[in-house]
Amino acid sequence: MIFLNPDSYQGHRFPSIGMLYMAAALRREGLPVEYVDPNYDRDWRTKLDRAAPGREWVGISANILTIKPALELSRYVREKYPDKKIIMGGPYPSVKYEDLIPGHSDFVAVGESEETVVELLRGRPPAEVAGLAWRENGGVKFNGRRPLIENLDALAFPAWDLGEVSKYRLEHTKRNPILPVITSRGCPYCCIFCASRVIFETRIRYRNLDAVVEEIDVNVKKHGAREIHIWDDNFTLKRSRVMDFCERLMKKNLRGVVFSIPAGIKPDAGDYEMFLAMKRAGFYAVCVAVETGDQEIMSKLGKKVRVDREREVIAAARRAGIVVNGFFMLGLPFDTEETMRRNIDFACSLPLHQVMFFVTIPFPGTELYDIVKREGRFLFHNEMELYEDGYFLGRASYEMPGFDAGTLERMFRLATRRFYFRPKTILDLLLHRLYRPEQIFYLARKFFRVVFKGRQF
């Protein structure tokens, strides 16, 4: 199997921990694997040429933001290596497998896929592999979802040695190279916009913290990582577990290694003591998934959050010395221009170092998508391009009775300018986000985009 990690968009590049979990599972079974990453390697075509002989399978994973480059990779493989079998997986293929087979993929692994891919490559007939979609008799067959993996500790650590960790560098991080770690899978809540539910449903499963710390130790000492990103959907849900984890990290004493949480934590969960423990363990930055300051809208989203607790939680994290970035959604299906203005005011009133405003995107397979389809109006002609432009550039993908596209895009531009065009915010960025001299250019470039183009920071 050759795994191909689609090139991400607008510089938001990350190595694929999901594919490297699968690579590790295949290697444990004695099956040969290769990993080629166009995100970080300009010479990926040459590497693919070297890996292709003798390999029957090519695996491509895709989420809503990488589906366009994923399909470009699929077309490239189809044209250059017509004898290869392509299997796709990830959130987008898990929902849209009927649209991908057979044009872009021969098989799709739906949902959590380590066991599905192992069984298929070991030669089990497709009809007997749970969680698999494939073409048969001119149609697309699907075996139904595979049960979630109950014991995550039975999985082998991601096979980072197949990649080039020294290249996993990002401009905005404190240290490089970076590697992600997942201490749990899933989330027990039912947010109507969440694509994670497509893979992990509405359950959370925890890994043993001894195994997590061991994996971090391997990532640092064997693979050379200097920053670890926690990619859990809900890392701070269990306060006692966070405290235990931080204590273990402090005992491990990984000198020169820092931690951050770019995925977003629950905005009403946490206190000063917890964030102080995180700071002492090496956490320097967290993202907080605020989304909206309107309690009624929050409840309609299915997000079990008390808005009146958010300010206290964010202030506690900041007081502990952690840089706090808030996520906010504009153009929710229950929004009007007035509620969006109030959300912008709310964001500007919180003690955040920085924010990211997002134009809401309806991911296929979510309740949000169904609401827009039923009550609103989609605007896209080419679905995949709009996901990219909407997520990063602030283009509206749908209209609802409460707002039109022009209003939403105007609110997006207003939001980014309102927050960032303030002396306090500029000072915060310079004091708390300037880790290396070369980042001065990075901050200046991002600030120009925010102030003059109204895009996210």
Buried (B, 14 or more C-beta within 10 A) or exposed (E): BBBBBBBBBEEEBBBBBBBBBBBBBBBEEEBEBBBBBBBBBEEBEEBBEEBBEEBEBBBBBBBBBBBBBBBBBBEBBBEEBEEBBBBBBBBBBBBBBEBBBEEBBBBBBBBBBBBBBBBBBEEEEBEEBBBBBBBEEEEBEBBEBBEBBEEBEEBBBBBBBBBBBEBBBBBBBBBBBBBBBBBBBBBEBBBBBBBBBBBBBBEBBBBEBEBBBBBBBBBBEEBBBBBBBBBBBBBBBBBEBBBEBBBBBEEBEBEEBBBBBBBBBBBBBBEBEBBBBBBBBBBBBBBBBBBBBBEEBBEBBBBEBEBEBBBEBBBBBBEBBBBBBBBBBBBBBBBEBEBBBBBBEBBBEBBBBBBBBBBBBBBBBBBBBEBBEEEBEBBBEEBBEBBBBBBBBBBBBBBBEBBBBEBBBBBBBBBBBBBBEEEEBEEBBEEBBEEEEEBEEBBEEBBEBBEEEBBBB
